[in-house]
Amino acid sequence: MSVFRPVAADRTRLINPFRVMDVLERARQLELAGADIVHLEVGEPDFATAPQIVAAGVKALELGHTAYTPAAGLPALRERIAGFYADHHGVTVDPSRILVTPGASGALVLAANLLLNAGDTVLMPDPSYPCNRNYVHLVGGRAVLLPPVTPGSPAPTPAQLDTVYDGSVKGLWLASPANPTGAVIRADEVKTLSDWASTHDVHLLMDEIYQGLDYLDDPAAGALDGPAAGALDGAAAGALNSPAAGASDGPAAGTMANLPTALGYSPNNLVVNSFSKYFGMTGWRVGWLVVPQALAATANILAQNLFIAAPTPAQHAALRAFDADVTEVLEQRREAFRQRRDFLCDALRSVGFTLPWQADGAFYCYAGIERFADDSEAFCQMLLEKHGVAVTPGTDFGRHDAHKYVRFAFTNSLPRLELAAERLQLALR
Ligand SMILES: Cc1ncc(COP(=O)(O)O)c(C=O)c1O
């Protein structure tokens, strides 16, 4: 009698495991054996969720808000997110275009299913967030990774896009600020890329999950200026309004979101965002996706089928996340991240790492190890095993020169970063 042996579907073989999880697991083993490990590998804020948000979540549970919400999310939360775009970006987004999802991850899965046919190509930078190419592969699409024009460039250029463009290209997926580089795509570049996408019948999907966590002093980088307004045509022209339009009673503009949203450049652009990073709610699992109006109804049907809804108590908690007293807490945390960024970048340079990408946002430095090694996985293993510093190899994020880079996440306190710097000095001097 033959014995049934379960076999995973062929497409699962296209999906790579996260090497950072191996680093984390090994770090935990070492800790169990008594080692002191400085964790700079994990991409989530080390701050607990702001107490006001926690209280709102507890209250929601006490009030019995434990049933499903509509698939696209609590109407009040969708309104609130629309208010965020009006207040902070001067962009009017109809709440019907906003779908609340289980994290940005849910938004990306939804977007891949919404937009891609088998055989479609999506262009994305190398390096970039590793899950994105897997979402594309899982729906039968093809992710094509574009190496940086020069190390340190935050986005592909139109000329580079032209060289790889063919009729199968249906999507351009970017993130700003980006993981793993911390690089920010400036306003004029977002507009140029949005225009390129429009003229090639390609959708632009911008992952703005790290918005709010930027450390730029130059407000012009994020200004929603003339050219951006001009990018909207016809019926969409009304989408750009003064900040007062549709404003909720949120905090004053000038905090939380200094960078431009891709929604300001074309009504066809899609935006992914989340309460995970700036709002410090990774484990609550709430994010959102903004889709073009013409796709909202289909996206809603897909959301019903894929998730039914994002977690209800978490959505109630997220309703509190835009309030001024919470922004105050989050802005203090942003300042702490900025100090850590300043310290870590200096420390890494003085040890001998190169930093081609400007860590202007998120909480990552993507550092070149060419002075020390040419195998980032072995290098990370050596730092962890011999020196108690856990970092992530570049091979998690792409292929192009990935063996020459490691990602440092400054999701740990300044004293712990100082300890890491001492250990790096010792290891690499
Ligand atoms: C660029 C980027 N997008 C999406 C995600 C997923 O975030 P979420 O926790 O909201 O699902 C991450 C998580 O690290 C990320 O770095």
The ligand as an SDF file (V2000), in Angstrom:
LIG
                    3D

 16 16  0  0  0  0  0  0  0  0999 V2000
    8.7500   47.8950    4.0030 C   0  0  0  0  0  0  0  0  0  0  0  0
    7.8260   47.0660    4.8380 C   0  0  0  0  0  0  0  0  0  0  0  0
    6.5620   46.8530    4.4070 N   0  0  0  0  0  0  0  0  0  0  0  0
    5.7030   46.0970    5.1140 C   0  0  0  0  0  0  0  0  0  0  0  0
    6.0690   45.5040    6.3060 C   0  0  0  0  0  0  0  0  0  0  0  0
    5.0570   44.6790    7.0650 C   0  0  0  0  0  0  0  0  0  0  0  0
    4.5210   45.4340    8.1230 O   0  0  0  0  0  0  0  0  0  0  0  0
    3.2530   45.0640    8.9930 P   0  0  0  0  0  0  0  0  0  0  0  0
    3.7540   44.7500   10.3700 O   0  0  0  0  0  0  0  0  0  0  0  0
    2.3910   46.2840    9.0210 O   0  0  0  0  0  0  0  0  0  0  0  0
    2.5710   43.9150    8.3470 O   0  0  0  0  0  0  0  0  0  0  0  0
    7.3700   45.6980    6.8000 C   0  0  0  0  0  0  0  0  0  0  0  0
    7.8040   45.0610    8.0580 C   0  0  0  0  0  0  0  0  0  0  0  0
    8.9400   45.0990    8.4590 O   0  0  0  0  0  0  0  0  0  0  0  0
    8.2740   46.5010    6.0420 C   0  0  0  0  0  0  0  0  0  0  0  0
    9.5300   46.7380    6.4440 O   0  0  0  0  0  0  0  0  0  0  0  0
  1  2  1  0
  2  3  1  0
  2 15  2  0
  3  4  2  0
  4  5  1  0
  5  6  1  0
  5 12  2  0
  6  7  1  0
  7  8  1  0
  8  9  2  0
  8 10  1  0
  8 11  1  0
 12 13  1  0
 12 15  1  0
 13 14  2  0
 15 16  1  0
M  END
$$$$
